[in-house]
């Protein structure tokens, strides 16, 4: 399975503070500071921080048995199918659930605790040009339903083999890269440090 990572965009799905004015004065006390930070982050809503494209080849070799007089024997001939599928996914971080308690500052950093990133499948397709099928003349051809089931099987295998630790690390890095300029824009020069809730669980929610 080949995995192509596109650390794309770093774009906001819901216009995320891009229209904030650049002349906002920096708050002078800690309570106001946390409140302003929370407002800016909370209004960013959902961030799309990365996109994955996974290529997976699903192979099937029909080994059906023929039963005669109480004995089983393999059906003669062959019935094989190889389907390359493409699964596109995006990684999102929902900032709409951030509370003021999820933000605290030190002399040098702004620490932000976020909900775990989610993986959403955006599209799946079969590469029909590269599909290979070999069916003996006396065997039945593959049905569309069988092809659909094989594609679903491939998608499940993709889910099982995703590196969630890699995804969490990527989501952390890209989220910081998106939010840091926004904080600088409103006068905060401290370094942003992002962590995710339930960080001991390395499997973000997978949303189909």
N, C-alpha and C positions, 0 to 999 in steps of 0.2 A: 504494500500500500504506500503510495506516494503522498506526502503531505506538503502542500504548498501554503505557506503563510504569507499573508499580505497584511502588514501592519498599517494599513491604509489610513485613510481618512483622518482619524481623530476628529470626527465631525459630530456635531450635536444633532440629535433627531428633532428636538423641539426648540430650535432657535436659541437656546441656552446662553443667555446673558450676552449675546454678541452685540446687542444694541445698548449695552450699558454705557453711560457717559463716562468720559475719561477724567472729569474734574471732580469726582467724589472725594470729599475730604476724609482723611483717615480718622477713625474714631479715637477719642482721647482716653477712654477708660475701658477696662477689660470687659465689662458687661455689654457695653455698646459694641465693642469689637466682635464679640462672639455673635451677637445678634445680626450684625451686618454680614459677617461671614456666612452665617446660616442662611440668610436671605438669598445671597448670591448663589450659593451651592444648591439650595433647595429648588430655586427657580430654574436650574439647569435641566431638571426632570431627568429624562433618560439619555445616557450617553452611549453611543455606539463606538466602542474603542478598538475593535479589530474585526477582521473577517478571515475566515478559513475556507479554503477550497480543498476538498479531499477527493482523491481519485481511488476508487476501490474496484477490483475485479472480482466478480462473483462467478464461481465455477460450479457446475453440477454434472455429475455422471450418474445416469439412471442405472441402478443395479437391481432392477425389479426381478422377482423370482416367479417362475411358472410352476404351479403345483399340479402334479399329475399322479393319481393313484397313491396319494399320501406322501409323495416325494416332491422335493423342491429342486428346481434347476434354473440357473440363470437364463433369462430371455436371450435368445441369439441376437447378434447384431449390436449396434451401439446407439446410444442416445445421449449426446453431450451438448452442453451449452456453456458459453463463457460470455458474460455481460460486463463490460466496463461501465461503471456508474460514476457520476459526479455529484458530490454533495457539497452545497455551499451553506456556510453557517456564519452567523455574526455573534460577537460577544458584546453584551450590553451591561451597563451598570445603572441601576435606577436610583437616582439621587432624590427622588420625591419622598423617600422614606427616611431621609436624614433628619435627625432632631438636633437641638442645641447641645444635648448631652453627648452627641457624637463628635463634637469639636472641642479641642482644648489646645492651648498655645503654651509654648515655652519661650525662653529668650531668643531662640534661634529657629524654631520650627512651628508650623501649624499642623497639628495632628488631626486627621480626619478618618473616622471609622465608618465604612460603607457597607451596605448589604452585599452579600456574595454575588459575584458576576453570574450572569445567565448566558447560556448558549441557546441560540434559536436557529433552527433550520430554515433557511430562506428559499432554497430550491433544490430539487433533485432531478436528474435526467440520465437517460441511457445513451451511451455513445453507440448508436446503431451501426455506424460505419465500421467500427472495430469489433462489433459483436461477432462471435463465431458459433456456428451451430452445425452439428454433425449427427444426422439421424439416418439409420439404415432404412431402406425403402419399405420394409415390412413392419417398421415401428411407427407409432403415432407421433406426429409433430407436437412441439411444445405449444400450449395454449397461451393466450394473452394473460389469463389468470395466473398461470405458472410463472410467466415472466415477471408479473407484478409481485408475486410472492418472493421471488428471488431478489428483486430490487429491495424489498422491505428487509429481507435477511441481510443484505449488504449494508443497509443503513444502520441496522442494529449492531453489526460488527464495527462500523465506524464509531458509534457511540461508545462501545466498550473499550476501544483502543485509543481514545483521546487522552492526552496527557493533561490532566486537570491542574497539576502543579504548574506546568508551563503556561496554561491559560490564566491562572491566578497571577502569576508573575507578569505576564504580558498586560493583563487588565490593570494591575497596579501601576506599572510604568506608564502606560498610555493615558490612564486617568490623571496621573500627576502632570503629564505633559499638556493635557487639555486645560486643567484647572489652574495651573501655576500662572499662566499669562493673565487669566481673569483676575486673580488676586493681585498681581502686580499692577494691573490696570486701575485698581481702586486703592492702591497705595500700600499694599502689604508686600514687604520685601523678604519676609521669612521663607525658608524652604518648606515646601509642602511634603508631608509624609502621609501616605494613604495605607490603611490596613483594612481588611475585610472582616466582618462579623463571622463568627463560627470558623475562624481561620484554621482550626484543627481539622475541619472537614474539607478535604481537598477536591471535592466534587461539586462544582457549581450546579445549580438547578438547570436541567436540560428541558427546554421548552420546544415542542414541535410546532 
